Amino acid sequence: MFCKNCGQEIDDKAVVCPHCGVAQREMSYDTIKDDGGVGWGILGCCIPVVGLILWLVWKDSKPNTAKAAGIGALVSVGLAALWYIFVFALGIGGAMMF
């Protein structure tokens, strides 16, 4: 295969010409795997900031995967909020006993 910009011979599987740096073929969204895997949701739940960042980066190009990471982050934040409410209620209830 030859570069469409500079004409140098390049590898058939090259996405970018190593000589001039011009993209040889456009990346289509059909070739991107977007299955919304559970792993991304678990990652978003364990590290909510990462889930938020992944959602922001992938919301247009990989909407299913972005949704999984975003939901994982929301679940983590919701569980943390419930935990703090529980601890606060337990603290007030425990203080009233004495």
C-alpha positions, -999 to +999 in steps of 0.1 A: +000+000+000+011+036-007+004+067+014-024+088-001-005+120+009+033+115+003+032+083-019+057+064+002+052+026+005+037+017+039+023-014+056-011-025+045-025-023+080-011+012+087-036+037+100-011+066+099+017+071+075+051+067+094+067+092+070+043+121+069+019+113+097-013+116+076-042+093+085-048+067+058-083+056+066-110+070+088-120+051+119-156+043+118-178+038+148-187+003+134-152-009+143-154+003+179-166-022+204-194-007+225-209-035+245-213-016+278-195-042+298-201-048+335-163-043+341-166-006+333-195-003+357-175-020+384-146+002+377-168+033+379-183+020+412-149+014+428-134+046+416-162+071+409-139+099+395-127+074+369-163+065+360-172+102+356-141+109+334-149+078+312-185+089+309-174+124+298-148+110+273-170+082+258-205+097+259-205+104+222-183+077+207-192+048+230-225+056+246-232+021+260-198+018+277-200+054+289-234+047+304-221+016+323-192+036+338-214+065+347-240+043+364-212+026+383-200+061+395-236+071+405-241+039+424-209+045+444-218+081+452-253+070+462-240+042+485-216+066+501-244+091+508-265+064+523-236+053+545-230+089+558-268+093+565-267+059+584-237+069+604-251+103+612-284+088+623-266+062+644-244+089+660-274+110+670-293+080+682-263+068+702-258+102+717-294+104+729-291+072+748-266+087+773 
